[in-house]
Amino acid sequence: MAVSFTRPFLKQILGREISLTDLADVDEKLAQSLTSILNNGLEEGVIKQDFTDELKISLTEPGEKPVTEENKKLYVKRLVYGKLVKEIESQINAFKEGFYKFVKLEHLSIFSSNELAKLIADSPIANVEGEGNLPTADT
């Protein structure tokens, strides 16, 4: 059975920064919407939709102004971080804790997220015990 992970997930395993382009792997419509916000002027200067309810996290600091043309980049950055990192932070941390027991982060630094995906997906059998030879199809 082939295993595949999203690019944002793999980038977090590699300790790399997440960006808006990574969001398309998880939520293409939201990525398009946020790209549109960045590339176009905001209607009436303020985003009126409340994304905080959707993500169950606060995207603004206490006392911050509504999202405007001037702070929309910060808003998009926080929304992407919330969606790709904060929403699944405990699951990512649990996976990393187990994964790093077998493969050290410093050994992964030479790989891109795409290369790591291929390594994981193209390895149908893994010897996680570190003992003896890998089993073959005959055994």
Residue, then its C-alpha position, 0 to 999 in steps of 0.5 A: m500500500a502506497v503512502s502519501f503525505t501532503r507537501p505542507f506535512l512533509k515540509q513540517i517534518l523537514g523543519r521548513e517554513i510553510s507558505l501560501t503555495d503549500l495551502a493549495d495541497v490541502d484547500e485549493k479554494l482557500a488558497q485561491s481566495l487568499t491569493s486573490i486577496l493579496n493580488n487585488g484590492l480589498e472591497e471597501g478596504v476591510i475583510k468582513q468575513d470572520f475566519t476565526d470561527e472556522l479555524k478555532i484560533s485567533l488570527t489577530e492580537p488583542g487590540e488589532k484593527p480589522v484586516t485592511e489593505e495595509n495588513k492583509k499580508l500579515y492576515v494571510k500569513r497567519l491564516v495559512y499558519g493556522k490552517l496548516v500548522k496550528e490545526i494539526e500541531s499535536q498530530i504533527n508533533a506526535f508524528k515527528e517524535g516517532f519519525y525522528k527516533f528512526v531518522k534524525l532531522e539533520h539527515l533529512s536536511i538534504f531532501s526537498s519535500n518532494e524527494l522525501a515524499k518519493l522516498i516514503a512512497d517508493s519504499p513498500i517495505a521498511n525494517v524499523e527494528g534495524e535487525g537483519n535483512l529486509p524481508t523479501a516477497d518470498t518470505 
